[in-house]
Amino acid sequence: MKVLMLHGINHNMFGKRDPKQYGTITLAEIDAKLQALGQELGAEVDSFQTNSEGAMCERIHQAYAEGVDAVLINAGAWTHYSYGIRDALAILTVPVVELHMSNIHAREAFRHQSVFAEIILGQISGFGVDSYLLALRAAVSAAQAARQA
């Protein structure tokens, strides 16, 4: 099973950026935790981070062509306004799980809206790095169920 983890804008700055919201964990440490859990669940996790909206859309297109089994996305601020990324995600026919380390519903009002909400399987937010691990578990479970259907 192949799962694609998409990290959005500014996530390369995890560990340095706003530790009150995001803690001090780095993107490399998050990816290592995903890799370890992926092995435990029998899934290969490929991670991609970009600060370019176009590059994010192109990676989603590539995921479609590769036939990945599931996609995890923490698009950061793009979650709230990127219809381009939303439309790219809508091309996918596999489970897509949106996640956020912070509780986006307890933050600024603009963060309460996800333009992806209508096209994704579900959203996990507010559990720090555990949001990534919970999302991976949910995506693998959904992908396994889809295979059996």
Secondary structure, 3 states (H helix, E strand, C coil): CEEEEEECCCHHHCCCCCHHHHCCCCHHHHHHHHHHHHHHHCCEEEEEECCCHHHHHHHHHHHHHHCCCEEEEECHHHHHCCHHHHHHHHHCCCCEEEEECCCHHHCCHHHHCCCCCCCCCEEEECCCCHHHHHHHHHHHHHHHHHHHC
